[in-house]
């Protein structure tokens, strides 16, 4: 691992290149699979939170037909379905198979649903902070974002009994996010990256930061954007991704992130595709279904940061 690029072009287009490190996953696994429940419902933009609009992102509608300035009660109901019904269905699917998940938790959403917070604690799923609210961090000022991070950490600590150790923004971070996370000081990794299939180190203000990349590829958000129409579409796509990574894992094991949204995958006609995929990967040897914090801790133990390991980090203005 080495530094690539320069400060004038703060992007790394090279990464690990043709010879990525062998991750030495536990048990000699050929692939690490991480399932992520995006717990967002109840923290999205709404009139009740003085945002002046109703959020429709990743619902059954591409855009709201309700005139600007009015509450969209239909959209609100679709969000509510996610945590009234979808949450419990997804939790059952994983409990029945004794599989772990990572919860990308918007703090305010989980704070507003104590039964869900209790169920997550009891199941032993790990919490990765998905912000205080489900909003675009790149629209916040540096001071606003610092305050959102503080509120999120305090809220999730109250709701779950433990502070969050990982971080992931809605869609993408601001140019200040990683510096503010390093300033806060309590995170072991962030997932604000889509550029790799293995974790890697960057430097932020001279401090090493572990990045555990996420993915919008094997993500049920494509139900809301068109590519996935049926459970078969979803299952086939995830199966094909898994099969290639599993084959490559004979010599170059990688990780696969599967993002789940309760107001999408929580519906029966979609959840059946998730159940089918869970059963499919359980039929293979050498598969490590892991919590995200376990992947981060494994990487920190196996590849502890040493000067020269870092890849090029994005920097602020």
SULWORA-V922343 format. One record per run of one state. SS is the DSSP state (h for helix, s for strand, l for the rest). FROM is the first residue (numbers start at 1). LEN is the number of residues. Records with the same first field share a line. If there is no record, write none. Layout:
BEGIN
SS = FROM-LEN / FROM-LEN
END
This chain:
BEGIN
l = 1-5 / 7-2 / 10-16 / 29-2 / 40-4 / 45-28 / 98-4 / 106-1 / 112-2 / 124-2 / 130-4 / 135-2 / 140-2 / 161-5 / 168-9 / 185-4 / 191-9 / 205-2 / 212-7 / 220-1 / 226-5 / 249-5 / 266-2 / 283-4 / 290-2 / 303-8 / 312-6
s = 6-1 / 9-1 / 31-9 / 44-1 / 102-4 / 126-4 / 134-1 / 166-2 / 189-2 / 200-5 / 207-5 / 219-1 / 254-8 / 287-3 / 311-1
h = 26-3 / 73-25 / 107-5 / 114-10 / 137-3 / 142-19 / 177-8 / 221-5 / 231-18 / 262-4 / 268-15 / 292-11
END
